[in-house]
Structures are given as structure tokens and as C-alpha cells.
């Protein structure tokens, strides 16, 4: 997929998603969980697992992580 592709991340079946939290998570419940499934990166609130899920194309997610790293935010 081209980084110039501006199509939104498509809807995918999330039932088989393997969710994970950062190893830097403090366990206070203020975390997000991430899953790679069906060619998209999905993000949800760890406290509200049945709530909304944000879906990103891999290039969008990589850009987000790059921007977070520039701001001094750690991720794993």
C-alpha cells in the first residue's frame, strides 16, 4: 500500500484480534491496547474493551509512532 493512499482503514473482523498493551503500561487502567489484524492496526481503550475501536493503515500508525517518539513518548 502506498503512503500516498488516503483511503481509510477498512472494517475488519476483530473477533480474532490479539490485543496487547505496552510493556511500559503502569497498570493503572489508563492504557490503550493495540492489535494488528486484517491488514490494519486497531487501537482501543483498555478499560472499555467493548467500546469503539480506532483503525489505522500501517503507514498511518508508523507516522503516529514516529511523531510520538519525536515528542519523547515511549512505546513498545
PDB file of N, CA, C and O in Angstrom, chain B, residues numbered from 101:
ATOM      1  N   UNK B 101       0.844  -1.175   0.000  1.00  0.00           N
ATOM      2  CA  UNK B 101       0.000   0.000   0.000  1.00  0.00           C
ATOM      3  C   UNK B 101       0.888   1.238   0.000  1.00  0.00           C
ATOM      4  O   UNK B 101       1.825   1.331   0.794  1.00  0.00           O
ATOM      5  N   UNK B 102       0.615   2.138  -0.839  1.00  0.00           N
ATOM      6  CA  UNK B 102       1.396   3.362  -0.972  1.00  0.00           C
ATOM      7  C   UNK B 102       1.143   4.302   0.196  1.00  0.00           C
ATOM      8  O   UNK B 102       0.034   4.363   0.728  1.00  0.00           O
ATOM      9  N   UNK B 103       2.175   5.030   0.589  1.00  0.00           N
ATOM     10  CA  UNK B 103       1.980   6.019   1.658  1.00  0.00           C
ATOM     11  C   UNK B 103       1.130   7.184   1.169  1.00  0.00           C
ATOM     12  O   UNK B 103       0.664   7.990   1.974  1.00  0.00           O
ATOM     13  N   UNK B 104       0.921   7.281  -0.151  1.00  0.00           N
ATOM     14  CA  UNK B 104       0.055   8.331  -0.700  1.00  0.00           C
ATOM     15  C   UNK B 104      -1.399   7.892  -0.749  1.00  0.00           C
ATOM     16  O   UNK B 104      -2.273   8.682  -1.105  1.00  0.00           O
ATOM     17  N   UNK B 105      -1.665   6.653  -0.399  1.00  0.00           N
ATOM     18  CA  UNK B 105      -3.014   6.106  -0.398  1.00  0.00           C
ATOM     19  C   UNK B 105      -3.778   6.704   0.781  1.00  0.00           C
ATOM     20  O   UNK B 105      -3.420   6.457   1.933  1.00  0.00           O
ATOM     21  N   UNK B 106      -4.803   7.470   0.515  1.00  0.00           N
ATOM     22  CA  UNK B 106      -5.547   8.155   1.584  1.00  0.00           C
ATOM     23  C   UNK B 106      -6.862   7.489   1.917  1.00  0.00           C
ATOM     24  O   UNK B 106      -7.705   8.073   2.598  1.00  0.00           O
ATOM     25  N   UNK B 107      -7.046   6.255   1.435  1.00  0.00           N
ATOM     26  CA  UNK B 107      -8.273   5.539   1.783  1.00  0.00           C
ATOM     27  C   UNK B 107      -8.285   5.246   3.276  1.00  0.00           C
ATOM     28  O   UNK B 107      -7.238   4.947   3.851  1.00  0.00           O
ATOM     29  N   UNK B 108      -9.437   5.327   3.910  1.00  0.00           N
ATOM     30  CA  UNK B 108      -9.499   4.989   5.340  1.00  0.00           C
ATOM     31  C   UNK B 108      -9.236   3.512   5.557  1.00  0.00           C
ATOM     32  O   UNK B 108      -9.456   2.687   4.670  1.00  0.00           O
ATOM     33  N   UNK B 109      -8.761   3.192   6.756  1.00  0.00           N
ATOM     34  CA  UNK B 109      -8.569   1.785   7.118  1.00  0.00           C
ATOM     35  C   UNK B 109      -9.922   1.098   7.040  1.00  0.00           C
ATOM     36  O   UNK B 109     -10.922   1.626   7.526  1.00  0.00           O
ATOM     37  N   UNK B 110      -9.953  -0.063   6.436  1.00  0.00           N
ATOM     38  CA  UNK B 110     -11.228  -0.749   6.203  1.00  0.00           C
ATOM     39  C   UNK B 110     -11.724  -1.442   7.471  1.00  0.00           C
ATOM     40  O   UNK B 110     -10.976  -1.680   8.420  1.00  0.00           O
ATOM     41  N   UNK B 111     -13.004  -1.751   7.440  1.00  0.00           N
ATOM     42  CA  UNK B 111     -13.609  -2.518   8.516  1.00  0.00           C
ATOM     43  C   UNK B 111     -13.092  -3.948   8.432  1.00  0.00           C
ATOM     44  O   UNK B 111     -13.034  -4.522   7.344  1.00  0.00           O
ATOM     45  N   UNK B 112     -12.723  -4.517   9.542  1.00  0.00           N
ATOM     46  CA  UNK B 112     -12.251  -5.899   9.582  1.00  0.00           C
ATOM     47  C   UNK B 112     -12.914  -6.612  10.755  1.00  0.00           C
ATOM     48  O   UNK B 112     -13.397  -5.979  11.693  1.00  0.00           O
ATOM     49  N   UNK B 113     -12.928  -7.934  10.684  1.00  0.00           N
ATOM     50  CA  UNK B 113     -13.463  -8.754  11.763  1.00  0.00           C
ATOM     51  C   UNK B 113     -12.455  -8.738  12.915  1.00  0.00           C
ATOM     52  O   UNK B 113     -11.339  -9.237  12.766  1.00  0.00           O
ATOM     53  N   UNK B 114     -12.833  -8.181  14.036  1.00  0.00           N
ATOM     54  CA  UNK B 114     -11.931  -8.031  15.172  1.00  0.00           C
ATOM     55  C   UNK B 114     -12.013  -9.223  16.135  1.00  0.00           C
ATOM     56  O   UNK B 114     -11.319  -9.232  17.152  1.00  0.00           O
ATOM     57  N   UNK B 115     -12.846 -10.226  15.834  1.00  0.00           N
ATOM     58  CA  UNK B 115     -13.037 -11.335  16.775  1.00  0.00           C
ATOM     59  C   UNK B 115     -11.758 -12.141  17.013  1.00  0.00           C
ATOM     60  O   UNK B 115     -11.605 -12.745  18.074  1.00  0.00           O
ATOM     61  N   UNK B 116     -10.846 -12.161  16.054  1.00  0.00           N
ATOM     62  CA  UNK B 116      -9.609 -12.917  16.225  1.00  0.00           C
ATOM     63  C   UNK B 116      -8.417 -12.058  16.608  1.00  0.00           C
ATOM     64  O   UNK B 116      -7.277 -12.520  16.567  1.00  0.00           O
ATOM     65  N   UNK B 117      -8.671 -10.820  16.976  1.00  0.00           N
ATOM     66  CA  UNK B 117      -7.577  -9.892  17.293  1.00  0.00           C
ATOM     67  C   UNK B 117      -6.827 -10.323  18.541  1.00  0.00           C
ATOM     68  O   UNK B 117      -7.431 -10.763  19.520  1.00  0.00           O
ATOM     69  N   UNK B 118      -5.526 -10.198  18.503  1.00  0.00           N
ATOM     70  CA  UNK B 118      -4.667 -10.480  19.658  1.00  0.00           C
ATOM     71  C   UNK B 118      -4.220  -9.129  20.224  1.00  0.00           C
ATOM     72  O   UNK B 118      -3.242  -8.544  19.757  1.00  0.00           O
ATOM     73  N   UNK B 119      -4.933  -8.649  21.218  1.00  0.00           N
ATOM     74  CA  UNK B 119      -4.689  -7.326  21.789  1.00  0.00           C
ATOM     75  C   UNK B 119      -3.492  -7.363  22.730  1.00  0.00           C
ATOM     76  O   UNK B 119      -3.258  -8.353  23.423  1.00  0.00           O
ATOM     77  N   UNK B 120      -2.734  -6.261  22.743  1.00  0.00           N
ATOM     78  CA  UNK B 120      -1.609  -6.168  23.682  1.00  0.00           C
ATOM     79  C   UNK B 120      -1.459  -4.730  24.167  1.00  0.00           C
ATOM     80  O   UNK B 120      -1.804  -3.771  23.476  1.00  0.00           O
ATOM     81  N   UNK B 121      -0.931  -4.622  25.386  1.00  0.00           N
ATOM     82  CA  UNK B 121      -0.614  -3.312  25.971  1.00  0.00           C
ATOM     83  C   UNK B 121       0.892  -3.148  25.973  1.00  0.00           C
ATOM     84  O   UNK B 121       1.633  -4.129  25.914  1.00  0.00           O
ATOM     85  N   UNK B 122       1.334  -1.932  26.041  1.00  0.00           N
ATOM     86  CA  UNK B 122       2.759  -1.648  26.113  1.00  0.00           C
ATOM     87  C   UNK B 122       3.368  -2.256  27.369  1.00  0.00           C
ATOM     88  O   UNK B 122       2.721  -2.328  28.414  1.00  0.00           O
ATOM     89  N   UNK B 123       4.604  -2.687  27.256  1.00  0.00           N
ATOM     90  CA  UNK B 123       5.314  -3.187  28.441  1.00  0.00           C
ATOM     91  C   UNK B 123       5.584  -2.051  29.422  1.00  0.00           C
ATOM     92  O   UNK B 123       5.947  -2.295  30.572  1.00  0.00           O
ATOM     93  N   UNK B 124       5.410  -0.807  28.968  1.00  0.00           N
ATOM     94  CA  UNK B 124       5.591   0.362  29.829  1.00  0.00           C
ATOM     95  C   UNK B 124       4.311   0.747  30.559  1.00  0.00           C
ATOM     96  O   UNK B 124       4.292   1.723  31.309  1.00  0.00           O
ATOM     97  N   UNK B 125       3.242  -0.017  30.344  1.00  0.00           N
ATOM     98  CA  UNK B 125       1.963   0.268  30.975  1.00  0.00           C
ATOM     99  C   UNK B 125       2.104   0.153  32.493  1.00  0.00           C
ATOM    100  O   UNK B 125       2.693  -0.800  33.003  1.00  0.00           O
ATOM    101  N   UNK B 126       1.560   1.129  33.199  1.00  0.00           N
ATOM    102  CA  UNK B 126       1.699   1.141  34.656  1.00  0.00           C
ATOM    103  C   UNK B 126       0.635   0.316  35.367  1.00  0.00           C
ATOM    104  O   UNK B 126       0.724   0.117  36.579  1.00  0.00           O
ATOM    105  N   UNK B 127      -0.361  -0.164  34.649  1.00  0.00           N
ATOM    106  CA  UNK B 127      -1.393  -0.976  35.278  1.00  0.00           C
ATOM    107  C   UNK B 127      -2.459  -0.167  35.993  1.00  0.00           C
ATOM    108  O   UNK B 127      -3.267  -0.734  36.729  1.00  0.00           O
ATOM    109  N   UNK B 128      -2.482   1.149  35.793  1.00  0.00           N
ATOM    110  CA  UNK B 128      -3.481   1.985  36.462  1.00  0.00           C
ATOM    111  C   UNK B 128      -4.779   2.090  35.673  1.00  0.00           C
ATOM    112  O   UNK B 128      -5.697   2.803  36.078  1.00  0.00           O
ATOM    113  N   UNK B 129      -4.862   1.381  34.547  1.00  0.00           N
ATOM    114  CA  UNK B 129      -6.086   1.390  33.755  1.00  0.00           C
ATOM    115  C   UNK B 129      -6.150   2.476  32.710  1.00  0.00           C
ATOM    116  O   UNK B 129      -7.098   2.501  31.925  1.00  0.00           O
ATOM    117  N   UNK B 130      -5.190   3.371  32.664  1.00  0.00           N
ATOM    118  CA  UNK B 130      -5.188   4.461  31.687  1.00  0.00           C
ATOM    119  C   UNK B 130      -4.314   4.073  30.499  1.00  0.00           C
ATOM    120  O   UNK B 130      -3.325   4.740  30.198  1.00  0.00           O
ATOM    121  N   UNK B 131      -4.693   2.984  29.828  1.00  0.00           N
ATOM    122  CA  UNK B 131      -3.867   2.453  28.752  1.00  0.00           C
ATOM    123  C   UNK B 131      -4.713   2.224  27.513  1.00  0.00           C
ATOM    124  O   UNK B 131      -5.943   2.202  27.565  1.00  0.00           O
ATOM    125  N   UNK B 132      -4.025   2.057  26.409  1.00  0.00           N
ATOM    126  CA  UNK B 132      -4.666   1.605  25.189  1.00  0.00           C
ATOM    127  C   UNK B 132      -4.096   0.241  24.844  1.00  0.00           C
ATOM    128  O   UNK B 132      -2.989  -0.106  25.253  1.00  0.00           O
ATOM    129  N   UNK B 133      -4.860  -0.519  24.093  1.00  0.00           N
ATOM    130  CA  UNK B 133      -4.416  -1.807  23.587  1.00  0.00           C
ATOM    131  C   UNK B 133      -4.356  -1.722  22.073  1.00  0.00           C
ATOM    132  O   UNK B 133      -5.145  -1.012  21.448  1.00  0.00           O
ATOM    133  N   UNK B 134      -3.413  -2.452  21.487  1.00  0.00           N
ATOM    134  CA  UNK B 134      -3.184  -2.420  20.049  1.00  0.00           C
ATOM    135  C   UNK B 134      -3.232  -3.841  19.510  1.00  0.00           C
ATOM    136  O   UNK B 134      -2.769  -4.779  20.159  1.00  0.00           O
ATOM    137  N   UNK B 135      -3.798  -3.991  18.316  1.00  0.00           N
ATOM    138  CA  UNK B 135      -3.816  -5.290  17.642  1.00  0.00           C
ATOM    139  C   UNK B 135      -3.609  -5.067  16.147  1.00  0.00           C
ATOM    140  O   UNK B 135      -4.157  -4.127  15.572  1.00  0.00           O
ATOM    141  N   UNK B 136      -2.824  -5.925  15.530  1.00  0.00           N
ATOM    142  CA  UNK B 136      -2.671  -5.926  14.077  1.00  0.00           C
ATOM    143  C   UNK B 136      -3.529  -7.066  13.553  1.00  0.00           C
ATOM    144  O   UNK B 136      -3.300  -8.230  13.884  1.00  0.00           O
ATOM    145  N   UNK B 137      -4.512  -6.728  12.739  1.00  0.00           N
ATOM    146  CA  UNK B 137      -5.434  -7.757  12.232  1.00  0.00           C
ATOM    147  C   UNK B 137      -5.983  -7.314  10.871  1.00  0.00           C
ATOM    148  O   UNK B 137      -6.354  -6.155  10.685  1.00  0.00           O
ATOM    149  N   UNK B 138      -6.025  -8.233   9.951  1.00  0.00           N
ATOM    150  CA  UNK B 138      -6.625  -7.951   8.648  1.00  0.00           C
ATOM    151  C   UNK B 138      -5.996  -6.804   7.894  1.00  0.00           C
ATOM    152  O   UNK B 138      -6.682  -6.125   7.130  1.00  0.00           O
ATOM    153  N   UNK B 139      -4.704  -6.567   8.086  1.00  0.00           N
ATOM    154  CA  UNK B 139      -4.021  -5.500   7.361  1.00  0.00           C
ATOM    155  C   UNK B 139      -4.203  -4.116   7.942  1.00  0.00           C
ATOM    156  O   UNK B 139      -3.807  -3.134   7.314  1.00  0.00           O
ATOM    157  N   UNK B 140      -4.791  -4.007   9.126  1.00  0.00           N
ATOM    158  CA  UNK B 140      -4.921  -2.714   9.795  1.00  0.00           C
ATOM    159  C   UNK B 140      -4.372  -2.814  11.215  1.00  0.00           C
ATOM    160  O   UNK B 140      -4.201  -3.907  11.755  1.00  0.00           O
ATOM    161  N   UNK B 141      -4.104  -1.672  11.799  1.00  0.00           N
ATOM    162  CA  UNK B 141      -3.710  -1.597  13.207  1.00  0.00           C
ATOM    163  C   UNK B 141      -4.908  -1.032  13.954  1.00  0.00           C
ATOM    164  O   UNK B 141      -5.391   0.056  13.641  1.00  0.00           O
ATOM    165  N   UNK B 142      -5.380  -1.774  14.938  1.00  0.00           N
ATOM    166  CA  UNK B 142      -6.553  -1.373  15.706  1.00  0.00           C
ATOM    167  C   UNK B 142      -6.123  -0.929  17.098  1.00  0.00           C
ATOM    168  O   UNK B 142      -5.201  -1.500  17.681  1.00  0.00           O
ATOM    169  N   UNK B 143      -6.790   0.086  17.626  1.00  0.00           N
ATOM    170  CA  UNK B 143      -6.468   0.641  18.939  1.00  0.00           C
ATOM    171  C   UNK B 143      -7.771   0.797  19.718  1.00  0.00           C
ATOM    172  O   UNK B 143      -8.774   1.274  19.187  1.00  0.00           O
ATOM    173  N   UNK B 144      -7.738   0.387  20.988  1.00  0.00           N
ATOM    174  CA  UNK B 144      -8.927   0.542  21.836  1.00  0.00           C
ATOM    175  C   UNK B 144      -8.504   0.917  23.255  1.00  0.00           C
ATOM    176  O   UNK B 144      -7.344   0.753  23.635  1.00  0.00           O
ATOM    177  N   UNK B 145      -9.453   1.416  24.020  1.00  0.00           N
ATOM    178  CA  UNK B 145      -9.254   1.758  25.425  1.00  0.00           C
ATOM    179  C   UNK B 145      -9.268   0.464  26.239  1.00  0.00           C
ATOM    180  O   UNK B 145     -10.206  -0.326  26.138  1.00  0.00           O
ATOM    181  N   UNK B 146      -8.229   0.250  27.043  1.00  0.00           N
ATOM    182  CA  UNK B 146      -8.148  -0.996  27.816  1.00  0.00           C
ATOM    183  C   UNK B 146      -9.232  -1.106  28.882  1.00  0.00           C
ATOM    184  O   UNK B 146      -9.545  -2.209  29.329  1.00  0.00           O
ATOM    185  N   UNK B 147      -9.805   0.014  29.293  1.00  0.00           N
ATOM    186  CA  UNK B 147     -10.868  -0.012  30.302  1.00  0.00           C
ATOM    187  C   UNK B 147     -12.231  -0.277  29.687  1.00  0.00           C
ATOM    188  O   UNK B 147     -13.157  -0.682  30.388  1.00  0.00           O
ATOM    189  N   UNK B 148     -12.365  -0.054  28.391  1.00  0.00           N
ATOM    190  CA  UNK B 148     -13.657  -0.160  27.715  1.00  0.00           C
ATOM    191  C   UNK B 148     -13.512  -1.051  26.484  1.00  0.00           C
ATOM    192  O   UNK B 148     -13.660  -0.600  25.348  1.00  0.00           O
ATOM    193  N   UNK B 149     -13.223  -2.314  26.737  1.00  0.00           N
ATOM    194  CA  UNK B 149     -12.900  -3.250  25.659  1.00  0.00           C
ATOM    195  C   UNK B 149     -14.032  -3.469  24.668  1.00  0.00           C
ATOM    196  O   UNK B 149     -13.777  -3.834  23.520  1.00  0.00           O
ATOM    197  N   UNK B 150     -15.255  -3.259  25.077  1.00  0.00           N
ATOM    198  CA  UNK B 150     -16.365  -3.418  24.139  1.00  0.00           C
ATOM    199  C   UNK B 150     -16.722  -2.092  23.473  1.00  0.00           C
ATOM    200  O   UNK B 150     -17.685  -2.019  22.709  1.00  0.00           O
ATOM    201  N   UNK B 151     -15.957  -1.051  23.759  1.00  0.00           N
ATOM    202  CA  UNK B 151     -16.200   0.266  23.186  1.00  0.00           C
ATOM    203  C   UNK B 151     -15.658   0.398  21.780  1.00  0.00           C
ATOM    204  O   UNK B 151     -15.325  -0.597  21.136  1.00  0.00           O
ATOM    205  N   UNK B 152     -15.571   1.622  21.309  1.00  0.00           N
ATOM    206  CA  UNK B 152     -15.133   1.857  19.933  1.00  0.00           C
ATOM    207  C   UNK B 152     -13.676   1.448  19.704  1.00  0.00           C
ATOM    208  O   UNK B 152     -12.851   1.466  20.618  1.00  0.00           O
ATOM    209  N   UNK B 153     -13.393   1.083  18.468  1.00  0.00           N
ATOM    210  CA  UNK B 153     -12.043   0.701  18.047  1.00  0.00           C
ATOM    211  C   UNK B 153     -11.622   1.643  16.919  1.00  0.00           C
ATOM    212  O   UNK B 153     -12.342   1.809  15.934  1.00  0.00           O
ATOM    213  N   UNK B 154     -10.467   2.245  17.071  1.00  0.00           N
ATOM    214  CA  UNK B 154      -9.899   3.065  16.001  1.00  0.00           C
ATOM    215  C   UNK B 154      -9.073   2.165  15.110  1.00  0.00           C
ATOM    216  O   UNK B 154      -8.340   1.307  15.601  1.00  0.00           O
ATOM    217  N   UNK B 155      -9.182   2.350  13.804  1.00  0.00           N
ATOM    218  CA  UNK B 155      -8.434   1.539  12.848  1.00  0.00           C
ATOM    219  C   UNK B 155      -7.553   2.442  12.001  1.00  0.00           C
ATOM    220  O   UNK B 155      -7.988   3.478  11.499  1.00  0.00           O
ATOM    221  N   UNK B 156      -6.298   2.019  11.855  1.00  0.00           N
ATOM    222  CA  UNK B 156      -5.317   2.793  11.098  1.00  0.00           C
ATOM    223  C   UNK B 156      -4.659   1.918  10.043  1.00  0.00           C
ATOM    224  O   UNK B 156      -4.452   0.723  10.254  1.00  0.00           O
ATOM    225  N   UNK B 157      -4.334   2.520   8.912  1.00  0.00           N
ATOM    226  CA  UNK B 157      -3.478   1.831   7.949  1.00  0.00           C
ATOM    227  C   UNK B 157      -2.089   1.737   8.565  1.00  0.00           C
ATOM    228  O   UNK B 157      -1.729   2.590   9.377  1.00  0.00           O
ATOM    229  N   UNK B 158      -1.300   0.734   8.211  1.00  0.00           N
ATOM    230  CA  UNK B 158       0.043   0.602   8.786  1.00  0.00           C
ATOM    231  C   UNK B 158       0.910   1.848   8.621  1.00  0.00           C
ATOM    232  O   UNK B 158       1.674   2.185   9.525  1.00  0.00           O
ATOM    233  N   UNK B 159       0.807   2.540   7.476  1.00  0.00           N
ATOM    234  CA  UNK B 159       1.610   3.756   7.287  1.00  0.00           C
ATOM    235  C   UNK B 159       1.157   4.875   8.226  1.00  0.00           C
ATOM    236  O   UNK B 159       1.979   5.662   8.695  1.00  0.00           O
ATOM    237  N   UNK B 160      -0.143   4.946   8.500  1.00  0.00           N
ATOM    238  CA  UNK B 160      -0.646   5.946   9.442  1.00  0.00           C
ATOM    239  C   UNK B 160      -0.129   5.658  10.850  1.00  0.00           C
ATOM    240  O   UNK B 160       0.280   6.573  11.565  1.00  0.00           O
ATOM    241  N   UNK B 161      -0.149   4.388  11.243  1.00  0.00           N
ATOM    242  CA  UNK B 161       0.309   4.004  12.574  1.00  0.00           C
ATOM    243  C   UNK B 161       1.801   4.295  12.729  1.00  0.00           C
ATOM    244  O   UNK B 161       2.237   4.800  13.763  1.00  0.00           O
ATOM    245  N   UNK B 162       2.575   3.975  11.698  1.00  0.00           N
ATOM    246  CA  UNK B 162       4.014   4.246  11.728  1.00  0.00           C
ATOM    247  C   UNK B 162       4.280   5.744  11.869  1.00  0.00           C
ATOM    248  O   UNK B 162       5.184   6.144  12.603  1.00  0.00           O
ATOM    249  N   UNK B 163       3.508   6.566  11.181  1.00  0.00           N
ATOM    250  CA  UNK B 163       3.652   8.017  11.304  1.00  0.00           C
ATOM    251  C   UNK B 163       3.325   8.492  12.712  1.00  0.00           C
ATOM    252  O   UNK B 163       4.022   9.338  13.271  1.00  0.00           O
ATOM    253  N   UNK B 164       2.253   7.937  13.281  1.00  0.00           N
ATOM    254  CA  UNK B 164       1.887   8.293  14.653  1.00  0.00           C
ATOM    255  C   UNK B 164       3.009   7.948  15.621  1.00  0.00           C
ATOM    256  O   UNK B 164       3.399   8.779  16.441  1.00  0.00           O
ATOM    257  N   UNK B 165       3.534   6.723  15.530  1.00  0.00           N
ATOM    258  CA  UNK B 165       4.614   6.311  16.434  1.00  0.00           C
ATOM    259  C   UNK B 165       5.856   7.161  16.240  1.00  0.00           C
ATOM    260  O   UNK B 165       6.535   7.499  17.209  1.00  0.00           O
ATOM    261  N   UNK B 166       6.157   7.510  14.997  1.00  0.00           N
ATOM    262  CA  UNK B 166       7.299   8.387  14.727  1.00  0.00           C
ATOM    263  C   UNK B 166       7.120   9.751  15.359  1.00  0.00           C
ATOM    264  O   UNK B 166       8.061  10.303  15.930  1.00  0.00           O
ATOM    265  N   UNK B 167       5.922  10.297  15.262  1.00  0.00           N
ATOM    266  CA  UNK B 167       5.642  11.590  15.880  1.00  0.00           C
ATOM    267  C   UNK B 167       5.693  11.524  17.392  1.00  0.00           C
ATOM    268  O   UNK B 167       6.174  12.452  18.042  1.00  0.00           O
ATOM    269  N   UNK B 168       5.199  10.426  17.958  1.00  0.00           N
ATOM    270  CA  UNK B 168       5.246  10.261  19.412  1.00  0.00           C
ATOM    271  C   UNK B 168       6.691  10.173  19.880  1.00  0.00           C
ATOM    272  O   UNK B 168       7.040  10.743  20.914  1.00  0.00           O
ATOM    273  N   UNK B 169       7.534   9.466  19.135  1.00  0.00           N
ATOM    274  CA  UNK B 169       8.948   9.331  19.501  1.00  0.00           C
ATOM    275  C   UNK B 169       9.642  10.689  19.465  1.00  0.00           C
ATOM    276  O   UNK B 169      10.484  10.980  20.315  1.00  0.00           O
ATOM    277  N   UNK B 170       9.295  11.513  18.494  1.00  0.00           N
ATOM    278  CA  UNK B 170       9.880  12.860  18.395  1.00  0.00           C
ATOM    279  C   UNK B 170       9.508  13.712  19.601  1.00  0.00           C
ATOM    280  O   UNK B 170      10.267  14.592  20.007  1.00  0.00           O
ATOM    281  N   UNK B 171       8.341  13.447  20.167  1.00  0.00           N
ATOM    282  CA  UNK B 171       7.861  14.199  21.318  1.00  0.00           C
ATOM    283  C   UNK B 171       8.348  13.600  22.634  1.00  0.00           C
ATOM    284  O   UNK B 171       8.039  14.122  23.705  1.00  0.00           O
ATOM    285  N   UNK B 172       9.103  12.514  22.559  1.00  0.00           N
ATOM    286  CA  UNK B 172       9.636  11.905  23.764  1.00  0.00           C
ATOM    287  C   UNK B 172       8.721  10.888  24.425  1.00  0.00           C
ATOM    288  O   UNK B 172       8.960  10.483  25.562  1.00  0.00           O
ATOM    289  N   UNK B 173       7.682  10.477  23.726  1.00  0.00           N
ATOM    290  CA  UNK B 173       6.766   9.460  24.238  1.00  0.00           C
ATOM    291  C   UNK B 173       7.336   8.100  23.879  1.00  0.00           C
ATOM    292  O   UNK B 173       7.706   7.867  22.728  1.00  0.00           O
ATOM    293  N   UNK B 174       7.411   7.201  24.848  1.00  0.00           N
ATOM    294  CA  UNK B 174       7.968   5.877  24.571  1.00  0.00           C
ATOM    295  C   UNK B 174       6.864   4.925  24.170  1.00  0.00           C
ATOM    296  O   UNK B 174       5.707   5.112  24.550  1.00  0.00           O
ATOM    297  N   UNK B 175       7.211   3.912  23.410  1.00  0.00           N
ATOM    298  CA  UNK B 175       6.261   2.879  23.007  1.00  0.00           C
ATOM    299  C   UNK B 175       7.011   1.569  22.855  1.00  0.00           C
ATOM    300  O   UNK B 175       8.239   1.543  22.767  1.00  0.00           O
ATOM    301  N   UNK B 176       6.255   0.486  22.827  1.00  0.00           N
ATOM    302  CA  UNK B 176       6.873  -0.824  22.591  1.00  0.00           C
ATOM    303  C   UNK B 176       6.004  -1.641  21.700  1.00  0.00           C
ATOM    304  O   UNK B 176       6.346  -2.780  21.379  1.00  0.00           O
TER     305      UNK B 176
END
